[in-house]
Amino acid sequence: MNQRFSTDVLICGAGAAGLTLAVELARCGVNFRVIEKLADPFRGSRGKGIQPRTLEVFEDLGIVDRAVACGGPYPPQREYRADGSYQDTLPMQVPAPTPEEPYQIPLMLPQFLTEAILRERLTELGHRLEFGCELTGLQQDGEGVTATIANAKGEQTIGARYLVGSDGGHSFVRHALKVDFRGKTLGVRAIVADVMATGLNRDAWHRFNEGSMEKQLSLCPLAGTDMFQLQGPVSLEGDIDLSAEGLSALVRRRTGRSDIAIRSVLWASAFYMNARVADRYRVGRVFLAGDAAHTHPPTGGQGLNTSVQDAYNLGWKLAALLRGAPEALLDSYEQERRPIAAHMLGVATKLLEAAKAGSMRRGREVHQLDLCYPDSPLSFEQPERRGGVLAGDRAPDAPIRGAGGQRTRLFNLFKGTHWTLIGYEVERLSGIKPRAGLHIHAVGPHGDIIDDGAHIREAYGVRTGDWVLVRPDGYVGAVVSSDYIASLEGYLDGVGLRAD
C-alpha cells in the first residue's frame, strides 16, 4: 500500500450501515478501519423491524439464523377502546413464503441486538471496530482522503483511499462535505423508550387512543428481551420527563389505568420526525450511507433496512474498484440508492399520515422485495425484454437440484462476494470465458443445475439460450440471449471482471 494510506477504506460510524459495510468489506478482503465516536455500543431498540429483503441480505452475510433466533415475530396489535375492551388485529399482511421469496414476515429485532450480531460476524471475519474514536476533520484530493480522528490518547491523522460517512442523521461527514439535506420536518415529536413494565402481558402490542395525536400511546413487547418499547407523540416544545416516574405518569394519563407501571428505563429518546435525503451520496472519494444520507419517520420500519442495503450496495463496488474496476462503477451507488431512499421516504410519510388517523396497516410496500434499479448504468439487456425478470430487478430464489443429485437453492449459488452467470438450457461454458470473481452455471440436461420443478423458468421467465448475470448484491445485472452472449464481455470488463 502507498505509504500515504494506512487503510483503503475508513468507515465513520458503527451503526447498522457502518457494520454492514465493514462485514461486506471483510468478506471481500479489503483493508479498512471502522470507527465509532460512542464509547460503547448503542443500547436502544430504535429500529426494531427487519424486513424480508434485509433478511435475504443477512442470509448472504451469514447471520440470518442468528437474527431470527435472537428476535421474533410481531405480536398482534391490541387496540383498547374507551370502555377498556379491546380488539386484536394483525399489524401487517402475512403471506406465506414462496420458492421465489423465502422470507415474507418482517422480524422484530431491537437495533442493539442487530448491531451486536453484526459485530460478532465482523469479529469472526478477523476485524474489530474502534469505540471512542471520532472523526474531527477531513480533506481529500484525487488520490485519497486525509482524516483527523480523536480518541482518549489524543488526535492523529490517517490516510485512506476512500471514506464512508455512516455517522447518523447529524453526520459530521455530510456537514464537512457541505451536502444539503433536503426535506422537511413532519410536525411530529415523539418519545421512544425501552422500559421494564408491569401490568401488561407480552402476547400483544398494546395500543391506546389510536388516532389521537394528544393521547396516543403504545407498549410493544420487544422480542429477544424482557422489555417493552414505549412510543407516543408528545408536545412539539418543552422538556419531557423520561424517567421511570415521568413515563409511569404519562402512561396513567393516557391509558386511565393505574395497574401499568414503568419500573425502570434502560434507554429513552424524544425526537422530531423528519423526512430528508442528501442531495449527493458521493463527493470525490467520500460517500454517505445510512442515516447520514437519509432520515425517515419510524412508520413502516424503513430506516434501518434502507441503511443496511445502502452498505450492501456500496461494499462490493468499493472492493471491485480497489481490485482495478473502472472508477465509473462507484457512480452507480448514488444513481441506484438515492432514488430508493426518496421512494421509501414517501412510503413512510404516507404511513405516518395513516398512523395519525389510527388507520395504519403495513403491506408489501414495506418489505422492500420489489425495489429495483431499472435505470442503473449496470442494468443491461440484449435484446430488450418484455416480461420475466428484467435487468435491475431483485434476483428471485428457486429450489434446484445439482447434477450430483443434491437439492439446493439459487440463493446458495449466489452466496458470497462473486458474480453468478446462469445459462438456461445451454452448454456448460458456451460463449463466455471463465474469470476470477465469476461463477458460471448451466441449467438443463447438459448442465450442472437441474430445474426439475421449472422454478427457475417460472421465476425468471427465461427461454432456451438465455443468460442471466446476477450481481454480488443479489440483483440482476444483465439478461442476454445466446445470440448476444459476446456483449457480456464488455459488461464484465466494466465491472472489473476481466478474463486472463
Sequence and secondary structure as in RCSB ss.txt:
>XXXX:A:sequence
MNQRFSTDVLICGAGAAGLTLAVELARCGVNFRVIEKLADPFRGSRGKGIQPRTLEVFEDLGIVDRAVACGGPYP
PQREYRADGSYQDTLPMQVPAPTPEEPYQIPLMLPQFLTEAILRERLTELGHRLEFGCELTGLQQDGEGVTATIA
NAKGEQTIGARYLVGSDGGHSFVRHALKVDFRGKTLGVRAIVADVMATGLNRDAWHRFNEGSMEKQLSLCPLAGT
DMFQLQGPVSLEGDIDLSAEGLSALVRRRTGRSDIAIRSVLWASAFYMNARVADRYRVGRVFLAGDAAHTHPPTG
GQGLNTSVQDAYNLGWKLAALLRGAPEALLDSYEQERRPIAAHMLGVATKLLEAAKAGSMRRGREVHQLDLCYPD
SPLSFEQPERRGGVLAGDRAPDAPIRGAGGQRTRLFNLFKGTHWTLIGYEVERLSGIKPRAGLHIHAVGPHGDII
DDGAHIREAYGVRTGDWVLVRPDGYVGAVVSSDYIASLEGYLDGVGLRAD
>XXXX:A:secstr
  TT SEEEEEE  SHHHHHHHHHHHHHT  EEEEESSSS     SS EE HHHHHHHHHHT HHHHHHH EE  
 EEEE TTS EEEE SB      SS S  S EE  HHHHHHHHHHHHHHTT   EET EEEEEEE SS EEEEEE
ETTEEEEEEEEEEEE   TT HHHHHHT  EEEEEEEEEEEEEEEEEES  SSSEEEESTT TTT EEEEE TTS
S EEEEEEE SSS    SHHHHHHHHHHHH  SS EEEEEEEEEEEEEEEEEES SEETTEEE GGGTEE  STT
S HHHHHHHHHHHHHHHHHHHHTT  THHHHHHHHHHHHHHHHHHHHHHHHHHHHHTT   B GGGT SS   TT
 TT EEES  SSSS TTSB    EEEETTS EEEHHHHH SSSEEEEEET  TTTTS   TTEEEEEESTTSSEE
 TT HHHHHH   TTEEEEE TTSBEEEEEEGGGTTHHHHHHHHTT    
